[in-house]
Amino acid sequence: MRKTLLALYAVIGMMVVASCNDYETYGEKKEKERDAINRFINDSTFNVISEEQFHQQGDSTSVERKEFVYLEKSGIYMQIVRKGCGKKITDGENLTMLCRFTEVGFLDGSALTNAYNNVFSVDKMYINRVGSTYTASFVSGLMLSTYGASVPSGWIVPLNYVSIGRQVSATDELAKVRLIVPHSQGHSIASQNVYPYYYEITYERGR
């Protein structure tokens, strides 16, 4: 996995945009963001599929074919690596969720991960679902210390399609997704700077 992440950093590193003293409008920043996302998808040879095809495939994506579904409402590109054990979050449910993640910034070349960090071994959030609305906040971990308690909307979107459980046997697998998240679905830094981010996230039900 480390080799894969190093290769990913190299691809994104080549796309880092030099800072410019000239004022950029919001529209120009959005265009730069779109260009960075499209360049990353092309350089990574990802196969973007429609939501219609995604649903026809049982709300799944093929890792072998490098499929990412484009979710029009949110603007997120998502690959479901594993659907996970356990069950989906049900209407009215409150739970604790544990997340391990890697984050890479497209435009600033930043990288953040708790996958190999002994101090922040896992990030914890509280989450509640009411109808189709999820409310979530970080209560501990690297995301909390870096960006604050608010959970990026992009982290919530996959919960409509994966099951959240715990590993109780050798065959159980935690839900895992890969995401390309535009600034509108990201954390405060993404939103303020119109930066897109790439994520790999695993979700685990807390005790």
Secondary structure as UniProt FT lines:
FT   HELIX           2..13
FT   TURN            14..15
FT   HELIX           26..43
FT   TURN            44..45
FT   STRAND          47..49
FT   HELIX           51..56
FT   TURN            57..58
FT   TURN            63..66
FT   STRAND          67..71
FT   TURN            72..75
FT   STRAND          76..82
FT   TURN            91..92
FT   STRAND          94..105
FT   TURN            106..108
FT   STRAND          111..113
FT   STRAND          123..130
FT   TURN            131..132
FT   STRAND          133..140
FT   HELIX           142..147
FT   HELIX           153..156
FT   HELIX           157..160
FT   TURN            170..171
FT   STRAND          175..181
FT   HELIX           183..185
FT   HELIX           188..193
FT   STRAND          197..205
//
